[in-house]
Each structure stands twice: as C-alpha cells, then as structure tokens.
C-alpha cells in the first residue's frame, strides 16, 4: 500500500528541516516549532492541512512582523542553495505557503522571498493569490522571472502562470485571456532546462482547453524553430490530439481516417465488475496505396451520476502503416477503484479513435460500484 502523501511530513523531514534552519538562522526555536506543529489533531490532518499548520508554526516562532520574519526565508534558502540542498522539495512548500499566508499584503517583501525559496522548493501555488490581487504587477514580475539566470525561477514564471494549474488557486483572468502569459512562453520555448520546457508545454496545453485556435496558431508558428521546441509542441498538443482535433492531427502528419479499415477482433464482454479489467482487440488495415501515419486512442464513455456519459481518451499508439499492412492491437483497461474517478453501475461505452475518427467497439454494463 502506498504511503499517504500527508506522511511526507514526518520526523525524518522535520529533523532535516531543523538541522538546516539552525545552521542558516542561529537561534531558531526548534523545540517551540515542533511543539506548535504537533499540537492538537496533527494525525488527522491531510497534506495541505499539515503544510498550512507547519507554516503557522513557523510564524509563531519567528520574531516580529512579516518584514522581520521573512529574513528567515532568505537565510534558509541561501544556506540550502550554497550547500546544494534541494531535497524534500515538496515538504518545504510550507515555506512559500508561509510567504503567501503572511505576505500577501506586502508584495515588495513577499515576491523576493518567493524568488529565493523556489530555488530549493517550489512556489507555483504561492504566486496564485498574488496574480489575483496584483495582476499587472505580477504580469511584469513573471516576465522578469522568465529571464532569470536560475532555472527554477524561470520554471516558476511558466508553472505559476498556468491558467489551469492542477490543485492551484484559480486565476480567472488568465483563463479568460492568456495574452499576458504568451511573452513568458516565448522567452522560455528554447530554454536550456528540460524542466522549464516541460512547464511551457503544460502551460500551452492548459491554454488549448479554453482557446484551442490560439494555441494552434502558436504551435504552427513554433514549428521547426528549434529541436527542443518540437518536443514542446508535441507535449502541448496532447489534449487537442485526444479530442481528435483535425488541425493538430494534420500538423503531425496524421490525416483523416479514410482508407483505414477497422475490424473488431475481440468483442467486449456483456458485463464487468469494478475491480476487473475490460479486454478488447481490433485490427486496422491500410487500404491506401501510400504510407499512412496513424494515431490511436481508445475512448471510454463513463456513466455519470446524472445518467449522462463522461468522455475520457487514453493514448494507445502512433505509427506508420505500409500500403496493405494490417495491424492487430489488444488492450485491457482496469476498472480498479481509484481516487480520481467515481464509478456508477450501468451502461458504459468504448470507442477506438483513429486519426480523430471514432469507431464503435460496443457497450458493456459495469456492476459492483458503490454508487447505483
């Protein structure tokens, strides 16, 4: 069984943190900090709650107001960076949480602190309230960070600027109009850091969900500008490809599904229980007289609580078929319980999507779900 994420905040981590804190900031009140952390119902707290409580405990043991206590953040970050310590990056995110929580009224002090701490942890969640509170100032700040010498600060410029950052505070004006983001992505599209480039791709993928045509314009403009940018383009296109967007499919050389003959080889079972796997198989024949590039996803239509269907596409394969070539593909999809999906009993559907066109595999009944 996997260890719960909340247990990342454990004695091993706090021993590490306190050792660095005492070295970086002589006189740090380690015992008082631990007492404040573990006070109350610590065992019942989840990851974000433990992160927040650690930030609050830090505030209790640091002197004076935020302007005074933020000196600890700079000293801690400098010490860890000088000693090449970037371990426990996720756990240390209670430090940017501290800056967000207690520095939101003082961006002059808070933003340099976030710049410092992101070098050893990550501050993309902490910048979100600042983007909402001080949009114009933060747009300028993100652009400045995109030119920074440190790759983790440059990553913050892109990752913190994502319109749909998972688990992050919503920033509605970026979803409505991503224009402020685009100069940052332009600066970073050929970045020397793979971590930064991947963030650029994820940001563009976010933009594609609300502004697909705008994203496609960027993808076309970036084509063949740099080898690394080609990789960004492919990763940024994943949501559009799963939706079968014809413009993006053509961008990668996969045209329509004409001259491709689809046949079911392994019919679906009539019913399936939660915890089991759904097997299916099909063949594909290229009847054209030329090589065809194909991209294949399988698409599950899950029953929702209201009786409608939710669509989810899963990547399968991307390859070239010679004239007259037939391929056979077999796959299983697991219906084991997962935290990110709620299963409902009843009819489900499966299709195979080939170059954007869906071919029906059939229906099956799912049973054994906790929800009727």
C-alpha positions, 0 to 999 in steps of 0.5 A: 500500500502506498504511503499517504502523501500527508506522511511526507511530513514526518520526523525524518523531514522535520529533523532535516528541516531543523538541522538546516534552519539552525545552521542558516538562522542561529537561534531558531526555536526548534523545540517551540516549532515542533511543539506548535506543529504537533499540537492538537489533531496533527494525525488527522490532518491531510497534506495541505492541512499539515503544510498550512499548520507547519507554516503557522508554526513557523510564524509563531516562532519567528520574531516580529512582523512579516518584514522581520520574519521573512529574513528567515526565508532568505537565510534558509534558502541561501544556506540550502542553495550554497550547500546544494540542498534541494531535497524534500522539495515538496515538504518545504512548500510550507515555506512559500505557503508561509510567504503567501499566508503572511505576505500577501499584503506586502508584495515588495517583501513577499515576491523576493522571498518567493524568488529565493525559496523556489530555488530549493522548493517550489512556489507555483501555488504561492504566486496564485493569490498574488496574480489575483490581487496584483495582476499587472504587477505580477504580469511584469514580475513573471516576465522578469522571472522568465529571464532569470539566470536560475532555472527554477525561477524561470520554471516558476514564471511558466508553472505559476502562470498556468491558467489551469494549474492542477490543485492551484488557486484559480486565476480567472483572468488568465483563463479568460485571456492568456495574452499576458502569459504568451511573452513568458512562453516565448522567452522560455520555448528554447530554454536550456532546462528540460524542466522549464520546457516541460512547464511551457508545454503544460502551460500551452496545453492548459491554454488549448482547453479554453482557446484551442485556435490560439494555441494552434496558431502558436504551435504552427508558428513554433514549428521547426524553430528549434529541436527542443521546441518540437518536443514542446509542441508535441507535449502541448498538443496532447489534449487537442490530439485526444479530442481528435482535433483535425488541425493538430492531427494534420500538423503531425502528419496524421490525416483523416481516417479514410482508407483505414479499415477497422475490424473488431477482433475481440468483442467486449464482454456483456458485463464487468465488475469494478475491480476487473479489467475490460479486454478488447482487440481490433485490427486496422488495415491500410487500404491506401496505396501510400504510407499512412501515419496513424494515431490511436486512442481508445475512448471510454464513455463513463456513466455519470451520476446524472445518467449522462456519459463522461468522455475520457481518451487514453493514448494507445499508439502512433505509427506508420502503416505500409500500403496493405499492412494490417495491424492487430492491437489488444488492450485491457483497461482496469476498472480498479477503484481509484481516487480520481474517478467515481464509478456508477453501475450501468451502461458504459461505452468504448470507442477506438479513435483513429486519426480523430475518427471514432469507431464503435467497439460496443457497450458493456454494463459495469456492476459492483460500484458503490454508487447505483 
